[in-house]
Amino acid sequence: MQADARGLTDETPLRFAFEERQAGAAGTAGRRKDALFSEVSNVHSGLITRIALSYEADPALRRDLVQDILLAVWMALDAYRGDSSLKTFVAAIAQKRSISHVTRRSREPKQELLTDHYVSAALSPDEIAVQNDLKKHLIRSIQKLPIPQREAIVLCFEGFSYSEMSEVLGISANAVMLRCQRAKATLKAMMDAR
């Protein structure tokens, strides 16, 4: 090996070529991750928000939960191989983060929520009050369901098929169907009792 005046050897071009190839591979992976996260943000943000809503009633804490879910999705995108749909991948992460959030929150002291004030030019105040009351009652009813039923009914409301739900929840499609049926019956009874 001979070195020239700059200290370069015969092997220097090979080393530079290897480093450039490594940088190119990292750049491609980064662009893929950015594209996937962009799709999550544009297409699946509603899914994430609604899953968080089923677990957290407080708007400020729900925003924190959504941010936590998005961060978890970003971190997990490196491991996404495409074995399932991106929607299923995101829903599984959102479910797990939401359960962790509820577990963490259950250890904290209870807080009272302030009443919300909704204003809309399209609907009368009475109509708004009735709609908001129904929504709140449905959300409270969903939050009262046992976690296995809650997981299944939220995914059902999001339009997942039983096979997709079984992937997210890690149980059979028949078990998912039974959980959904029980959750629907319980929710109907709660809404009718109101």
C-alpha positions in Angstrom: 0.0 0.0 0.0 1.4 3.3 -1.0 0.3 6.7 0.5 0.4 9.8 -1.6 1.1 13.4 -0.3 -2.5 13.7 1.1 -2.2 10.5 3.2 -4.6 8.6 0.9 -3.9 4.9 0.2 -4.9 2.5 -2.5 -7.8 1.3 -0.3 -9.2 4.8 0.2 -11.6 4.8 -2.8 -13.1 1.5 -1.5 -13.7 2.9 2.0 -15.4 6.1 0.5 -17.6 3.9 -1.7 -18.6 1.8 1.3 -19.4 4.9 3.4 -21.5 6.4 0.5 -23.4 3.2 0.1 -24.2 3.1 3.8 -25.3 6.7 3.8 -27.5 6.0 0.8 -29.2 3.0 2.5 -29.8 5.1 5.6 -31.3 7.9 3.5 -33.7 5.5 1.7 -34.9 4.0 5.0 -35.4 7.5 6.4 -37.4 8.5 3.3 -39.5 5.4 3.6 -40.2 6.1 7.3 -41.1 9.7 6.5 -43.5 8.6 3.8 -45.1 6.0 6.1 -45.5 8.6 8.9 -46.9 11.1 6.5 -49.5 8.5 5.5 -50.3 7.8 9.2 -50.7 11.5 9.8 -52.9 12.2 6.8 -55.0 9.0 6.6 -55.1 7.4 10.1 -55.0 10.5 12.5 -58.8 10.2 12.9 -58.5 6.5 13.9 -55.8 7.4 16.5 -57.9 10.3 17.8 -61.1 8.1 18.1 -59.2 5.3 19.9 -57.7 7.8 22.3 -61.2 9.3 22.8 -62.6 5.9 23.9 -60.0 5.7 26.7 -59.6 9.4 27.8 -62.4 11.8 28.4 -60.3 14.8 29.4 -59.5 16.8 26.2 -56.0 18.0 27.4 -55.0 14.5 28.5 -56.4 13.0 25.3 -54.2 15.4 23.2 -51.2 14.2 25.2 -52.3 10.6 24.6 -52.6 11.2 20.8 -49.1 12.7 20.8 -47.8 9.7 22.8 -49.4 7.4 20.2 -47.9 9.3 17.3 -44.5 9.2 18.9 -44.9 5.4 19.5 -45.9 5.0 15.8 -42.9 7.0 14.7 -40.5 4.9 16.8 -42.1 1.6 15.6 -42.1 2.4 11.9 -38.6 1.1 11.6 -39.9 -2.3 12.5 -42.9 -2.2 10.1 -42.4 -4.9 7.6 -45.8 -4.7 5.9 -47.1 -8.1 7.2 -50.4 -6.3 8.0 -52.0 -3.2 6.7 -50.6 0.1 8.0 -54.1 0.8 9.5 -53.9 -2.4 11.6 -50.3 -1.6 12.6 -51.3 1.9 13.8 -54.4 0.6 15.6 -52.5 -2.0 17.5 -50.0 0.6 18.7 -52.8 3.0 19.6 -54.7 0.3 21.6 -51.6 -0.6 23.6 -50.6 3.0 24.3 -54.1 3.8 25.4 -54.2 0.8 27.8 -50.9 1.9 29.2 -52.3 5.4 29.6 -55.4 4.2 31.4 -53.3 2.0 33.7 -51.1 5.0 34.6 -54.0 7.3 35.1 -55.9 4.8 37.3 -53.1 5.3 39.9 -53.6 9.1 39.9 -56.3 10.9 42.1 -59.6 11.5 40.3 -60.3 15.0 38.9 -63.6 16.7 38.1 -64.1 17.8 34.5 -65.3 21.3 33.8 -68.4 21.6 31.6 -67.8 22.3 27.9 -69.4 25.1 26.0 -70.2 24.3 22.4 -71.3 27.0 20.0 -72.5 26.4 16.4 -74.4 28.7 14.0 -75.9 25.7 12.2 -77.8 24.1 15.1 -79.9 25.5 17.8 -78.6 25.4 21.3 -81.1 22.7 22.3 -80.1 20.4 19.4 -76.4 20.9 20.3 -77.1 20.0 23.9 -79.0 16.9 22.9 -76.3 15.7 20.5 -73.5 16.5 22.9 -75.4 14.7 25.7 -75.8 11.6 23.5 -72.2 11.6 22.5 -71.0 12.0 26.1 -73.3 9.2 27.2 -72.0 6.9 24.5 -68.4 7.7 25.3 -69.0 7.2 29.0 -70.8 3.9 28.2 -67.9 2.8 26.0 -65.4 3.7 28.8 -67.4 1.6 31.3 -67.1 -1.6 29.2 -64.5 -4.2 30.2 -61.3 -3.6 28.3 -61.6 -6.6 26.1 -65.0 -5.5 24.9 -63.9 -1.9 24.6 -61.0 -2.9 22.4 -63.2 -4.8 20.1 -66.1 -2.3 19.8 -63.8 0.6 19.1 -62.2 -1.3 16.2 -65.6 -2.4 15.1 -66.8 1.3 15.0 -63.7 2.1 13.0 -64.8 -0.4 10.3 -62.2 -3.2 10.9 -63.2 -6.6 9.8 -63.2 -9.5 12.3 -60.0 -10.8 10.8 -58.3 -7.4 11.0 -59.5 -7.1 14.6 -58.1 -10.5 15.4 -54.7 -9.4 14.2 -54.7 -6.3 16.3 -56.0 -8.0 19.4 -54.1 -11.2 19.0 -57.2 -13.5 19.4 -59.3 -15.5 17.0 -61.9 -13.9 14.8 -64.7 -15.9 16.6 -63.5 -14.4 20.0 -63.6 -10.9 18.4 -67.1 -11.5 17.1 -68.3 -12.6 20.6 -66.7 -9.6 22.2 -68.3 -7.2 19.7 -71.8 -8.8 20.2 -71.5 -8.6 24.0 -70.2 -5.0 23.8 -73.1 -4.0 21.4 -75.7 -5.6 23.7 -74.2 -3.9 26.8 -74.1 -0.5 25.0 -77.7 -0.9 23.8 -78.8 -1.7 27.4 -76.9 1.4 28.7 -78.3 3.7 26.1 -81.9 2.4 26.5 -81.6 2.7 30.3 -80.8 6.4 29.9 
